Amino acid sequence: MRTDLFDFELPDDLIALRPVEPRDAARMLVVRPPYRVQGQGWVSPPVLEDRIVRDLPSLLAPGDALVVNDTKVIPAALAGTRERNGNVARVAFNLIKRIDESRWRAFARPAKRLEVGDRVIFQAEGRVCLAGSLSATVTEKGEAGEVELAFSLHSAFLDEAIAALGDMPLPPYIALKRPADDADRASYQTMFAAREGAVAAPTAALHFTPELMAALAARGLERHTVTLHVGAGTFLPVKAEDTDAHQMHAEWGEVTAETAAALNDVRKRGNRIVAVGTTALRLLESAADPYGQIQPFRGDTSIFITPGYRFRAVDALITNFHLPRSTLFMLVAAFAGLDTMRTAYHHAIRDRYRFYSYGDASLLFRAV
């Protein structure tokens, strides 16, 4: 499909730079797609409803199951100094995927300052005692600013150094407006975070609080957990003119046998699977077989969902508002319908919903 079909104009002042507090006080746009009325030959328009996140229990049914992503964001934004023939230059990095115990792929800014063989020394403002304790060599240089770094430390020693020297990897649309700070270490982490490995947050779950989870449990909803270590490539705009030319970055995920069996039981009894975020949805769809049965899954997925995709596992989706021309806007257009999502985003912009990672939420029901 042409990628310009997924473009729209977004006022810059609607990009949220901080989350609302409490998290479940964020606004939530409920989107119910059109449906054909049997025997009457007409299709209802999409139904939009302005709510807040803490209304979620009343919008779902007892027995429905929420699926959350328990990945934990690491402080993957690093600042370094490149040394070459006595000349130095400042370079920023966002780690995107671990290769082995000492090597990572990363986005570099500006990548033009780097060549294969360059040595980078990492430091962090205000953390003088750690300056120079970590370095890396550029071992590969790819397209679109991507490089491979071989670090001077490995395993747990490398993890500790990254945790000490790194900042939370805020998306570019926030990071270009303000630097990451200590508040982001809590704000850019979900209440479900348990397994380290993500370099971007599963942002839909940022809206959840213990109070909301208690209300959902009291309503009779189940909660199940999967893991998808989110990569920064998920949020990048698609630069190709056609979706067929776009290459997704692979991300590691796991659906355990116990979780798969429990979710299959939910569908068997006629209840719905509600994915909390596009990360949970993409993993569940990767794990589902052609008959809609969710199978245990462990490994990489690079699933790219665009309109025309037949959903097999997920009935409803809680998600934030996404970038124009992004794979995530393409996914929600596939889920609820492109025309429906154009209508929903027009409504959200007109009514000044807050966009992107720290912004407001939407509850989408799948088009049938």
Buried (B, 14 or more C-beta within 10 A) or exposed (E): BEBEBBEEEBEEEBBBBEBBEEBBEBBBBBBBBBEEEEEEEEEEEBEBEEBBBBBBBEBBBEBBBBBBBBBBBBBBBBBBBBBEEEEEBEBBBBBBBBEEEBBBBBBBBEBEBBEEEBBBBBBBEEEEEBBEBBBBBBBEBEEEBBBBBBBBBEEEBBBEBBEBBBBBBBBBBBBEEEEBEEEBEEBBBBBBBEBEBBBBBBBBBBBBBEEBBEBBEEBEBBBBBBBBBBBBBBBBBBEEEEBEEBEBBBBBBBBBEEBBEBBBEBBEEEBBBBBBBBBBBBBBBBBBEEEEBBEEBEEEBEBBBBBEBEBBBBBBBBBBBBBBBBBBBBBBBBBBBBBBBBBBBEBBBEEEBBBBBBBBBBBBBBBE
